[in-house]
Amino acid sequence: MPFSPAPSCPTTLASRTGRATPVLAVLAALALGGCSWFGGGGGTKTGGTTLYPCPAVGVLNETDHVTLLSGSGADLTDVVARAEIGKVVSKCEYDIDESTITVDLAFDGIAEIGPAAQSRALNLKTFVAVTRRYSAFDKKQVYEVPVVFEPGQRQVRFVKTVDGTVLPYGGRADGSIYQILVGFQLTPEQLDYNRRVSYNPIR
């Protein structure tokens, strides 16, 4: 399963673009916590080390952006909104007694309202999915991200946090066998559109 990978470290980052955004201050708060964010007392170990690696995180290819269309969708005037996912941040904790890994993650993005919009509020459907070694999804959850464009505002940035994804481990299997992928939950028509139409990033 192809995805945009993130470097392996106590704070895992994945980016579709290199652009910095103000909303990443929220994600930076996770990074600034360092390994002490979870704590390491009792039967738990902070993940992100060689002995306790966290799952890789990334954005699933072809689902990193979505274009919402009205009517036939054959013209730029049919665009209701566009949105794209930027960075993903994650941290993990090992529960030694329960043989589980708990992962918290967050991702940010930007949405842009289009000429065909009938409302200045919309819900973007996103997902978080767990895979093992590029195999089929182990689990997948869809999350709605509400976005509101204030009068005169064309673009809105958003952050979605997903806490408490619990994964089993044991024996020689640890967090490195997992990947956690995020993206937009696309309809077949939206996925086909992404594949057919060249995408210009929101600026």
Order of alpha helices (4+ residues) and beta strands (2+ residues): beta-beta-alpha-beta-beta-beta-beta-beta-beta-beta-beta-beta-alpha
